[in-house]
Structure formats: structure tokens, C-alpha cells
Amino acid sequence: MSARLQDKVTVITGIGSGMGRAAALLFAAEGARVVGCDIDPVACQATLEAIRARGGEAVGLPDCDPCDPGQARRLVEYAVNSFGGVDVVYNNAAVARMAWIEDMTCEMWSTTMRGELDIVFNLVKAAWPHLKQRGGGSIINCGSVSGKMAYEVLPALAHAAGKGGVIAMTRQLAMEGGTHGIRANSISPGLVRTGATAPLIDDANWFAPMKRKLMLNGRVGTPEDVAYCALYLASDESAWVTGADFAIDGGTTAW
Ligand SMILES: NC(=O)c1ccc[n+]([C@@H]2O[C@H](COP(=O)([O-])OP(=O)(O)OC[C@H]3O[C@@H](n4cnc5c(N)ncnc54)[C@H](O)[C@@H]3O)[C@@H](O)[C@H]2O)c1
């Protein structure tokens, strides 16, 4: 076990699967005190147990949805009560409804705004005074390629708006946080195989045009590809990095 995050209190949303789980395991292996949450209690618990089984330190709220401001505050208070403060906030979890504009309902639109924008605002708002009190910290927000360009096979109208908003919010947070030592960066993953995308990737018709956008011989990303970027941003190795968006996308946005 190395210690790139030794004793850093890291709040991560959506640790039950995919990139959130990968980050929680990696952060804990690097010495972080992980505070996780998910809306899937069984999956959340499984990640917490996997961390502890490997000798890591982790606590979590298995029924916490930071789309609700009160739940976001609850998560931050839980981190402060458990470990005395907050050093890193990783807004990984998101809820998106996918539909082409003709099928997109107002309800789907608002659910996505709440699940991609409110969720980030709520947690950052709750954690901000604690990050200030600590003399600084790192906010990592999950954007997406969809926040920067359109994929021909993805009905991503609301999702594109949400993730584009996350990338924009992150720049503003970086500017406002600078004087407090608070850094804010976004990671914009390309197509990563997780529970959310596996059925699509396994559909040859859907995947063919997506594959053409992946420079590295069509390789789809893994949750760990993204977690390593998050690890860098959570650590002091990125002390002079703020207001940036990291394309972890196999070259997708470069051609
Ligand atoms: N998979 C991709 O190709 C891809 C690409 C770009 C961006 N992203 C983004 O990456 C992030 C993680 O996606 P993933 O593919 O790992 O997803 P996933 O579905 O594999 O895992 C998401 C986890 O978050 C939990 N979750 C969902 N809503 C929640 C909420 N409101 N509160 C707490 N927990 C919640 C889920 O229960 C699940 O355990 C998301 O922000 C997503 O938009 C994914």
C-alpha cells in the first residue's frame, strides 16, 4: 500500500459501482479515509466491505442521495463527525434520462438537471465551509465527452446540458475557491464500460460508430482509467492544477 492520499478525508458519491467504486478502492489503497454514499444500499455496502477487507479505511451512507440538499449536508456532516473534516469531494454520481428531443419530456429534463447539476451544487455547497476551514482541498467533478461534443448514437440532449454545465461550474468554483486554497477540476470520461454502458457497448450496431471515435484501437475505457486521473487530482501532486477539464476518453475529443 502506498500513500499518495495519506489520511485525506475523501467524500465520493456513487461508490456502489463503476467509476465511483474504482475510485473508492484506489483512494483507500493510497491511504485515504473514504466516505462514500450510494442510493443502492447493497452495492454501497459491498464496496465498503471490499475496502476494509483490503485493509483500507471507509465509512458510508448506503441510502444517501445528494440530489436532495439535506442529504448532501448529511453526507458532509457524516464525514466531519467520522474523520474531523473534508479534504476531497469527488462528485462522481449522476442521474441522466436519455431521449431524442421529440421524446424528451419535461420530467426527464428536470430529473437530469437535478441528477447532474443540483447533485454537484448541493454537495459542494455543503462541503465548502469545511474545505475552507481545512485551508483548502480538492473538488473533482465528473463531466463527460457529452458535455463537449455530440455522439451520433446518443440521445443526450439533457445529459449534454447537464455535463456541459458541470464543466462550466467547475471553472467558476476554481475561481471562487482559489483564495481559500480550494482547487476544482473536472474529469470528462469517454465511453467507459460500467453497469450503465455495458448493454450499449455489447450492441454491435450502437457500438460501431462509438468505436471509430476511440483512437486506441477502439478500446473502451475501464473505471480504473478514470480513477487514476481522480487519484492525481485528489493528491497534492496536482497542487497547481485548478479550473481544468481532463479528457480521459481514449482520444475521442481529439478527432
Ligand atoms: N460510463 C460512461 O461511459 C461514462 C462516460 C462519461 C461520463 N460518465 C459519468 O461517470 C459517472 C459515473 O458513471 P458510471 O458509468 O460509473 O455509473 P454506474 O451506473 O456504473 O455507477 C453509478 C453509481 O452511482 C449510484 N448513484 C446513482 N445516482 C445516485 C445518486 N443520486 N446518489 C448517490 N448515488 C447514486 C448508482 O447506484 C451506482 O452505484 C457519472 O457521472 C456518469 O455520468 C460515464
The ligand as an SDF file (V2000), in Angstrom:
LIG
                    3D

 44 48  0  0  0  0  0  0  0  0999 V2000
  -19.8310    5.1120  -18.2390 N   0  0  0  0  0  0  0  0  0  0  0  0
  -19.5210    6.0380  -19.1390 C   0  0  0  0  0  0  0  0  0  0  0  0
  -19.2250    5.7390  -20.3140 O   0  0  0  0  0  0  0  0  0  0  0  0
  -19.4990    7.4900  -18.7440 C   0  0  0  0  0  0  0  0  0  0  0  0
  -18.9860    8.4100  -19.6440 C   0  0  0  0  0  0  0  0  0  0  0  0
  -18.9270    9.7530  -19.2800 C   0  0  0  0  0  0  0  0  0  0  0  0
  -19.3370   10.1480  -18.0260 C   0  0  0  0  0  0  0  0  0  0  0  0
  -19.8430    9.2300  -17.1710 N   0  0  0  0  0  0  0  0  0  0  0  0
  -20.2020    9.6920  -15.8240 C   0  0  0  0  0  0  0  0  0  0  0  0
  -19.4380    8.9650  -14.8820 O   0  0  0  0  0  0  0  0  0  0  0  0
  -20.1000    8.9260  -13.6280 C   0  0  0  0  0  0  0  0  0  0  0  0
  -20.1790    7.5080  -13.1160 C   0  0  0  0  0  0  0  0  0  0  0  0
  -20.8450    6.7260  -14.0810 O   0  0  0  0  0  0  0  0  0  0  0  0
  -20.7420    5.1300  -14.1270 P   0  0  0  0  0  0  0  0  0  0  0  0
  -20.8030    4.7530  -15.5680 O   0  0  0  0  0  0  0  0  0  0  0  0
  -19.6070    4.6600  -13.2740 O   0  0  0  0  0  0  0  0  0  0  0  0
  -22.1460    4.7500  -13.4760 O   0  0  0  0  0  0  0  0  0  0  0  0
  -22.6570    3.3850  -12.7830 P   0  0  0  0  0  0  0  0  0  0  0  0
  -24.1010    3.3190  -13.1290 O   0  0  0  0  0  0  0  0  0  0  0  0
  -21.7810    2.2290  -13.1050 O   0  0  0  0  0  0  0  0  0  0  0  0
  -22.4800    3.7050  -11.2320 O   0  0  0  0  0  0  0  0  0  0  0  0
  -23.0790    4.7940  -10.6540 C   0  0  0  0  0  0  0  0  0  0  0  0
  -23.2760    4.5420   -9.1770 C   0  0  0  0  0  0  0  0  0  0  0  0
  -23.8400    5.7380   -8.6210 O   0  0  0  0  0  0  0  0  0  0  0  0
  -25.0090    5.4080   -7.8890 C   0  0  0  0  0  0  0  0  0  0  0  0
  -25.9090    6.5460   -7.9490 N   0  0  0  0  0  0  0  0  0  0  0  0
  -26.7010    6.9250   -8.9810 C   0  0  0  0  0  0  0  0  0  0  0  0
  -27.3980    8.0260   -8.6530 N   0  0  0  0  0  0  0  0  0  0  0  0
  -27.0390    8.3490   -7.3880 C   0  0  0  0  0  0  0  0  0  0  0  0
  -27.4130    9.3850   -6.5190 C   0  0  0  0  0  0  0  0  0  0  0  0
  -28.3270   10.2760   -6.8620 N   0  0  0  0  0  0  0  0  0  0  0  0
  -26.8430    9.4430   -5.3010 N   0  0  0  0  0  0  0  0  0  0  0  0
  -25.9290    8.5110   -4.9280 C   0  0  0  0  0  0  0  0  0  0  0  0
  -25.5440    7.5010   -5.7220 N   0  0  0  0  0  0  0  0  0  0  0  0
  -26.0890    7.4270   -6.9350 C   0  0  0  0  0  0  0  0  0  0  0  0
  -25.5630    4.1650   -8.5420 C   0  0  0  0  0  0  0  0  0  0  0  0
  -26.4060    3.4450   -7.6730 O   0  0  0  0  0  0  0  0  0  0  0  0
  -24.2810    3.4190   -8.9030 C   0  0  0  0  0  0  0  0  0  0  0  0
  -23.8240    2.6160   -7.8320 O   0  0  0  0  0  0  0  0  0  0  0  0
  -21.4540    9.6030  -13.8890 C   0  0  0  0  0  0  0  0  0  0  0  0
  -21.3610   10.9620  -13.5210 O   0  0  0  0  0  0  0  0  0  0  0  0
  -21.6210    9.4770  -15.3900 C   0  0  0  0  0  0  0  0  0  0  0  0
  -22.4700   10.4490  -15.9340 O   0  0  0  0  0  0  0  0  0  0  0  0
  -19.9480    7.9140  -17.5010 C   0  0  0  0  0  0  0  0  0  0  0  0
  1  2  1  0
  2  3  2  0
  2  4  1  0
  4  5  1  0
  4 44  2  0
  5  6  2  0
  6  7  1  0
  7  8  2  0
  8  9  1  0
  8 44  1  0
  9 10  1  0
  9 42  1  0
 10 11  1  0
 11 12  1  0
 11 40  1  0
 12 13  1  0
 13 14  1  0
 14 15  2  0
 14 16  1  0
 14 17  1  0
 17 18  1  0
 18 19  2  0
 18 20  1  0
 18 21  1  0
 21 22  1  0
 22 23  1  0
 23 24  1  0
 23 38  1  0
 24 25  1  0
 25 26  1  0
 25 36  1  0
 26 27  1  0
 26 35  1  0
 27 28  2  0
 28 29  1  0
 29 30  1  0
 29 35  2  0
 30 31  1  0
 30 32  2  0
 32 33  1  0
 33 34  2  0
 34 35  1  0
 36 37  1  0
 36 38  1  0
 38 39  1  0
 40 41  1  0
 40 42  1  0
 42 43  1  0
M  CHG  2   8   1  16  -1
M  END
$$$$
